[in-house]
Amino acid sequence: MRLYGKRLTAVILSLLMMHQGTALAAEKATIDRAPRQTSYERERSQEQWKTLRDDVLAWEEIRDLVHEYNPTVSALWINYRDNNDTGTYDLDYEDVISNIESVYDNALGKSDAGDASAELARKQSLASIDTTIQNSDREVVTLGHEKTEVTTAEAIKQQIISIYTTELTSKLNQLAIEQDTKLLEQSRRKLAVGSGTELDVLTAEKTLKDAEVSLQTSLADHIKVKQTVLVNLGWKYDAEPVICEVPEVTDEMINQLNLQEDIQKAIGNSYTLKIDERKMALAESEGTVSSTAISLNTDKNQVQSDMTAKYNALLEAQNNYAKQQLSELNLLKTLDKTNRSYALGSSSLRDLETATYNYNSAVINTQLMKYNMQSAYFTYISYRDGLAGSGSASK
């Protein structure tokens, strides 16, 4: 499609605004759903729509929910659809040059200052032709939108994990408050009989107050992350859908991973590298070819670095979970021993309360470590399947 004059200029400007505004838009999700539906009804079966529109948030449907109802992602695809046949994409190189020269010719003759400004604008526009062509390419745009969609879906998976970890942290803080309350009462009793000091009481009061503040923080974090998930999947912030459990991750699943094989998969799947390669194919000028080649090489190195880092983080999380399980087992044995000692009169009630608190806290910490391992595993898989290299530069 050949475009001239104001229309092509508007298209180029809209492309620049679209690419510059994507990152900002991601920070401005609102409670309301996108005003227009992302996919037409005919593009999914009635059963699929029914599943997406029910009040159950299933792990396996997160990406579809993001595609249809996330405010940022939905707006991207609706805009893509609206622009699909209007000449926004796949601009012709010669058409862009012709438009630049036409705009330049029309601006000449008004004043010396105007002519100088027009010449500068012409040079800047000619220097960025390759970028304009690359950013108008349908494949580049599609890959960029898919990358945003997948990135958003994976972020929401991590936020769902945070819903559960903040809930567990609140339970841990509640246990601490109960324990610190008993310790404060003990310090006051000691002060009353002359075996304690005012400083002991003040220290215990501060410890209890810190635990109460931590509880309020964790409760607020739990509410915030839950509302964030709901809003970004199309629900109202105060909705109460059934939220899925996090899928199990086993040692066998982790041990079957092969880093070197997964690095090669990540290189083939990376959205960043696919975009780089497409831009390389579109580059015309020597300067653009050179800069794109540098980006491609840098991003390949970034993919390998990302995969190695995420793999090591996963192994560390797996190891921490195993160590915490052993710690929990040891504290259970200590609790059993203390129970027997208390029954025989050789341990105090305070000893038993402490052993009980330590074990109950360990149980929760084990669950938290398990969630950390799950989080690391799903992050690794997402990087292998397309997100590796995304941290090197904005594409």
C-alpha positions as CSV (number, residue, x, y, z in Angstrom):
1,M,0.0,0.0,0.0
2,R,1.5,3.3,-1.0
3,L,0.9,6.3,1.3
4,Y,1.9,9.9,0.8
5,G,1.9,13.2,2.6
6,K,0.1,13.7,5.9
7,R,-1.2,10.2,6.1
8,L,2.2,8.6,6.0
9,T,3.5,11.2,8.4
10,A,0.7,10.3,10.9
11,V,1.5,6.6,10.5
12,I,5.2,7.2,11.3
13,L,4.4,9.3,14.3
14,S,1.8,6.8,15.6
15,L,4.5,4.0,15.4
16,L,7.0,6.1,17.4
17,M,4.4,6.9,20.0
18,M,3.2,3.2,20.2
19,H,6.7,1.9,20.8
20,Q,7.7,4.6,23.3
21,G,4.4,4.3,25.2
22,T,4.3,0.5,25.7
23,A,6.5,0.4,28.8
24,L,4.6,3.3,30.4
25,A,1.2,1.7,29.6
26,A,2.2,-1.5,31.5
27,E,2.3,0.6,34.7
28,K,-1.2,2.0,34.3
29,A,-3.5,-1.0,34.5
30,T,-6.9,0.0,35.7
31,I,-9.7,-1.9,37.4
32,D,-12.1,-1.8,34.5
33,R,-11.8,-4.2,31.6
34,A,-10.7,-2.9,28.2
35,P,-13.7,-1.1,26.7
36,R,-13.6,-3.4,23.6
37,Q,-13.1,-7.2,23.5
38,T,-9.7,-8.4,22.4
39,S,-10.9,-11.4,20.4
40,Y,-14.1,-11.7,18.4
41,E,-16.6,-14.2,19.8
42,R,-16.1,-16.4,16.8
43,E,-12.4,-16.8,17.6
44,R,-13.1,-19.1,20.6
45,S,-15.6,-21.8,21.2
46,Q,-18.5,-21.2,23.6
47,E,-16.9,-23.6,26.0
48,Q,-13.7,-21.7,25.9
49,W,-15.4,-18.4,26.6
50,K,-17.4,-20.0,29.4
51,T,-14.2,-21.2,31.1
52,L,-12.5,-17.8,30.7
53,R,-15.6,-16.0,32.0
54,D,-16.3,-18.1,35.1
55,D,-15.1,-17.2,38.6
56,V,-12.3,-19.7,38.7
57,L,-8.7,-18.7,38.0
58,A,-6.9,-21.7,36.7
59,W,-3.1,-21.8,36.2
60,E,-3.3,-23.1,32.7
61,E,-5.6,-20.3,31.5
62,I,-3.5,-17.4,32.8
63,R,-2.1,-16.4,29.4
64,D,-5.5,-16.6,27.7
65,L,-6.9,-14.4,30.5
66,V,-4.1,-11.9,30.0
67,H,-4.7,-11.9,26.2
68,E,-8.4,-11.2,26.6
69,Y,-8.7,-9.1,29.8
70,N,-5.4,-7.5,30.8
71,P,-5.8,-3.8,30.2
72,T,-2.4,-3.2,28.7
73,V,-2.2,-6.4,26.6
74,S,-5.8,-6.2,25.4
75,A,-5.2,-2.6,24.3
76,L,-2.1,-3.7,22.3
77,W,-4.0,-6.3,20.4
78,I,-7.0,-4.2,19.8
79,N,-4.8,-1.4,18.4
80,Y,-3.0,-4.0,16.3
81,R,-6.2,-5.2,14.8
82,D,-7.5,-1.7,14.1
83,N,-4.2,-0.8,12.4
84,N,-3.9,-4.1,10.5
85,D,-5.3,-3.0,7.2
86,T,-4.7,0.8,7.4
87,G,-1.2,1.0,6.1
88,T,0.4,1.2,9.6
89,Y,2.5,-1.9,9.1
90,D,5.0,-3.0,6.4
91,L,5.8,0.5,5.2
92,D,7.6,0.7,1.8
93,Y,11.2,2.1,2.0
94,E,10.8,4.3,-1.1
95,D,7.4,5.6,0.1
96,V,9.0,6.8,3.3
97,I,11.8,8.5,1.5
98,S,9.3,10.1,-0.9
99,N,7.3,11.4,2.0
100,I,10.3,12.8,3.8
101,E,11.4,14.7,0.6
102,S,7.8,15.9,0.0
103,V,7.5,17.3,3.5
104,Y,10.9,18.9,3.1
105,D,10.0,20.6,-0.2
106,N,6.7,21.9,1.1
107,A,8.6,23.5,4.1
108,L,11.1,25.4,2.0
109,G,10.9,29.1,1.1
110,K,9.2,30.5,4.1
111,S,12.3,31.9,5.9
112,D,16.0,31.2,6.3
113,A,15.3,29.9,9.8
114,G,12.5,27.7,8.5
115,D,14.7,26.3,5.7
116,A,17.4,25.4,8.2
117,S,14.9,23.7,10.5
118,A,13.5,21.8,7.5
119,E,16.9,20.6,6.4
120,L,17.7,19.4,10.0
121,A,14.4,17.6,10.2
122,R,15.0,16.0,6.7
123,K,18.5,14.7,7.8
124,Q,17.1,13.3,11.1
125,S,14.2,11.6,9.2
126,L,16.5,10.1,6.6
127,A,18.9,8.9,9.3
128,S,16.1,7.0,11.0
129,I,14.5,5.4,8.0
130,D,15.7,1.9,8.9
131,T,14.2,2.3,12.4
132,T,10.9,3.4,11.0
133,I,10.8,0.5,8.6
134,Q,11.8,-2.0,11.3
135,N,9.2,-0.7,13.8
136,S,6.4,-0.8,11.1
137,D,7.2,-4.4,10.3
138,R,4.2,-6.7,11.0
139,E,6.4,-9.5,12.3
140,V,8.4,-7.2,14.6
141,V,5.2,-5.7,16.0
142,T,3.5,-9.1,16.5
143,L,6.6,-10.6,18.3
144,G,6.8,-7.5,20.5
145,H,3.1,-7.9,21.5
146,E,3.5,-11.6,22.1
147,K,6.6,-10.9,24.3
148,T,4.6,-8.4,26.3
149,E,1.7,-10.9,26.7
150,V,4.0,-13.7,27.9
151,T,6.0,-11.4,30.2
152,T,2.7,-10.3,31.8
153,A,1.4,-13.8,32.2
154,E,4.6,-15.0,33.8
155,A,4.6,-12.0,36.1
156,I,1.0,-12.8,37.2
157,K,2.1,-16.4,37.9
158,Q,4.7,-15.1,40.3
159,Q,2.1,-12.8,41.9
160,I,-0.1,-15.8,42.5
161,I,2.7,-17.4,44.3
162,S,3.1,-14.2,46.3
163,I,-0.6,-14.4,47.3
164,Y,0.2,-17.6,49.1
165,T,3.6,-16.6,50.5
166,T,2.3,-13.3,52.0
167,E,-0.5,-15.3,53.6
168,L,2.1,-17.7,55.1
169,T,4.2,-14.7,56.2
170,S,1.2,-13.3,58.0
171,K,0.8,-16.7,59.9
172,L,4.4,-16.6,60.7
173,N,4.1,-13.1,62.1
174,Q,1.0,-14.1,64.1
175,L,3.0,-16.9,65.7
176,A,5.8,-14.4,66.5
177,I,3.2,-12.1,68.2
178,E,1.9,-15.0,70.3
179,Q,5.4,-15.9,71.3
180,D,6.6,-12.4,72.0
181,T,3.4,-11.7,74.1
182,K,4.3,-14.6,76.3
183,L,7.9,-13.4,76.6
184,L,6.7,-9.9,77.5
185,E,4.5,-11.4,80.3
186,Q,7.4,-13.4,81.5
187,S,9.7,-10.3,81.6
188,R,7.0,-8.4,83.6
189,R,6.7,-11.2,86.1
190,K,10.5,-11.3,86.6
191,L,10.5,-7.6,87.1
192,A,7.8,-7.9,89.7
193,V,9.7,-10.4,91.7
194,G,13.0,-8.6,91.3
195,S,14.8,-11.0,88.9
196,G,14.3,-8.8,85.8
197,T,15.0,-5.3,84.8
198,E,13.0,-2.4,83.2
199,L,15.3,-2.8,80.2
200,D,14.2,-6.4,79.7
201,V,10.6,-5.3,79.7
202,L,11.2,-2.4,77.3
203,T,13.1,-4.8,74.9
204,A,10.3,-7.3,75.0
205,E,7.7,-4.6,74.3
206,K,9.7,-3.4,71.3
207,T,10.1,-6.9,70.0
208,L,6.3,-7.4,70.2
209,K,5.6,-4.1,68.6
210,D,8.0,-4.9,65.7
211,A,6.1,-8.2,65.2
212,E,2.8,-6.4,65.1
213,V,4.1,-4.0,62.5
214,S,5.4,-6.9,60.4
215,L,2.0,-8.6,60.6
216,Q,0.2,-5.5,59.4
217,T,2.8,-5.2,56.5
218,S,2.3,-8.8,55.4
219,L,-1.5,-8.5,55.6
220,A,-1.3,-5.3,53.4
221,D,1.0,-7.0,51.0
222,H,-1.3,-10.0,50.7
223,I,-4.3,-7.7,49.9
224,K,-2.3,-5.7,47.4
225,V,-0.9,-8.6,45.5
226,K,-4.2,-10.3,45.3
227,Q,-5.9,-7.1,44.0
228,T,-3.1,-6.7,41.5
229,V,-3.7,-10.2,40.1
230,L,-7.5,-9.7,39.9
231,V,-7.3,-6.3,38.2
232,N,-4.8,-7.5,35.7
233,L,-6.9,-10.5,34.7
234,G,-10.2,-8.6,34.3
235,W,-11.9,-8.9,37.6
236,K,-12.9,-6.1,39.9
237,Y,-10.3,-5.4,42.6
238,D,-12.7,-6.7,45.3
239,A,-13.9,-9.9,43.5
240,E,-13.5,-13.3,45.1
241,P,-12.8,-15.8,42.4
242,V,-11.4,-19.2,43.2
243,I,-7.7,-18.8,42.8
244,C,-5.7,-21.8,41.6
245,E,-3.1,-23.7,43.7
246,V,0.5,-23.4,42.4
247,P,1.4,-26.6,40.4
248,E,3.7,-29.0,42.1
249,V,7.4,-29.0,41.4
250,T,9.4,-32.1,42.2
251,D,13.1,-32.9,42.5
252,E,12.6,-35.2,39.6
253,M,11.4,-32.4,37.4
254,I,14.3,-30.2,38.4
255,N,16.9,-33.0,38.1
256,Q,15.7,-33.8,34.5
257,L,16.6,-30.3,33.3
258,N,19.7,-30.0,31.2
259,L,21.2,-26.5,31.2
260,Q,23.2,-26.7,28.0
261,E,20.2,-28.2,26.0
262,D,17.9,-25.6,27.5
263,I,20.3,-22.7,26.5
264,Q,20.0,-23.9,22.9
265,K,16.2,-24.0,23.3
266,A,16.2,-20.6,24.8
267,I,18.2,-19.2,21.9
268,G,15.7,-20.6,19.4
269,N,12.7,-19.4,21.5
270,S,13.8,-16.0,22.6
271,Y,11.4,-13.2,21.6
272,T,14.3,-10.7,21.9
273,L,16.5,-12.7,19.5
274,K,13.6,-13.3,17.0
275,I,13.0,-9.5,16.9
276,D,16.7,-8.9,16.5
277,E,17.0,-11.3,13.6
278,R,13.9,-9.9,11.9
279,K,15.4,-6.3,12.2
280,M,18.6,-7.6,10.8
281,A,16.8,-8.9,7.8
282,L,15.2,-5.5,7.3
283,A,18.3,-3.4,7.8
284,E,19.5,-1.5,4.7
285,S,22.1,1.0,5.7
286,E,25.6,-0.1,6.8
287,G,25.2,1.6,10.1
288,T,21.9,-0.1,10.9
289,V,23.3,-3.5,9.9
290,S,26.3,-3.0,12.2
291,S,24.3,-1.8,15.2
292,T,21.7,-4.5,14.8
293,A,24.4,-7.2,14.5
294,I,25.9,-5.9,17.8
295,S,22.5,-6.0,19.5
296,L,22.0,-9.6,18.2
297,N,25.3,-10.7,19.5
298,T,24.9,-9.0,22.9
299,D,21.4,-10.5,23.3
300,K,22.6,-14.0,22.5
301,N,25.2,-13.6,25.2
302,Q,22.4,-12.3,27.5
303,V,20.3,-15.4,26.8
304,Q,23.1,-17.7,27.9
305,S,23.8,-15.5,31.0
306,D,20.1,-15.4,31.9
307,M,19.7,-19.2,31.6
308,T,22.8,-19.9,33.7
309,A,21.7,-17.4,36.4
310,K,18.1,-18.8,36.5
311,Y,19.4,-22.4,36.6
312,N,21.7,-21.6,39.5
313,A,18.9,-19.8,41.3
314,L,16.7,-22.8,40.9
315,L,19.4,-25.2,42.3
316,E,19.9,-22.9,45.2
317,A,16.1,-22.8,45.9
318,Q,16.0,-26.6,45.7
319,N,18.9,-26.9,48.1
320,N,17.3,-24.4,50.6
321,Y,14.1,-26.3,50.5
322,A,15.8,-29.6,51.3
323,K,17.8,-28.0,54.2
324,Q,14.6,-26.5,55.6
325,Q,12.9,-29.8,55.5
326,L,15.7,-31.3,57.6
327,S,15.5,-28.3,60.0
328,E,11.8,-28.9,60.4
329,L,12.4,-32.6,61.1
330,N,15.1,-31.8,63.7
331,L,12.8,-29.3,65.4
332,L,10.0,-31.9,65.5
333,K,12.4,-34.3,67.3
334,T,13.3,-31.5,69.7
335,L,9.6,-30.9,70.4
336,D,9.0,-34.6,71.0
337,K,11.9,-34.7,73.4
338,T,10.8,-31.5,75.2
339,N,7.2,-32.9,75.6
340,R,8.6,-36.0,77.3
341,S,10.9,-34.0,79.5
342,Y,8.0,-31.7,80.5
343,A,5.9,-34.7,81.3
344,L,8.7,-35.9,83.6
345,G,9.1,-32.5,85.1
346,S,12.6,-31.9,83.8
347,S,11.6,-29.2,81.3
348,S,9.6,-26.0,82.1
349,L,6.4,-24.8,80.4
350,R,8.5,-22.0,78.9
351,D,10.8,-24.7,77.3
352,L,7.8,-26.5,75.9
353,E,6.3,-23.2,74.5
354,T,9.6,-22.3,72.9
355,A,10.0,-25.7,71.3
356,T,6.4,-25.6,70.0
357,Y,6.9,-22.1,68.5
358,N,10.2,-23.1,66.8
359,Y,8.6,-26.2,65.2
360,N,5.4,-24.4,64.1
361,S,7.5,-21.6,62.6
362,A,9.7,-24.2,60.8
363,V,6.6,-25.8,59.2
364,I,5.6,-22.5,57.7
365,N,9.2,-21.7,56.6
366,T,9.3,-25.1,54.9
367,Q,6.2,-24.1,52.9
368,L,7.7,-20.8,52.1
369,M,10.9,-22.5,50.8
370,K,8.8,-24.8,48.7
371,Y,7.1,-21.8,47.1
372,N,10.5,-20.2,46.5
373,M,11.5,-23.4,44.6
374,Q,8.3,-23.3,42.6
375,S,8.9,-19.7,41.7
376,A,12.4,-20.3,40.6
377,Y,11.3,-23.3,38.5
378,F,8.6,-21.5,36.6
379,T,10.9,-18.5,36.0
380,Y,13.5,-20.8,34.5
381,I,11.0,-22.5,32.3
382,S,9.6,-19.1,31.1
383,Y,13.1,-18.0,30.2
384,R,13.8,-21.2,28.3
385,D,10.5,-20.9,26.4
386,G,11.0,-17.3,25.2
387,L,11.9,-14.7,27.8
388,A,15.6,-15.1,28.1
389,G,17.5,-12.1,26.8
390,S,14.7,-9.7,27.7
391,G,16.7,-8.0,30.4
392,S,19.5,-6.8,28.1
393,A,17.7,-4.0,26.2
394,S,14.2,-2.8,25.5
395,K,13.0,-4.2,22.2
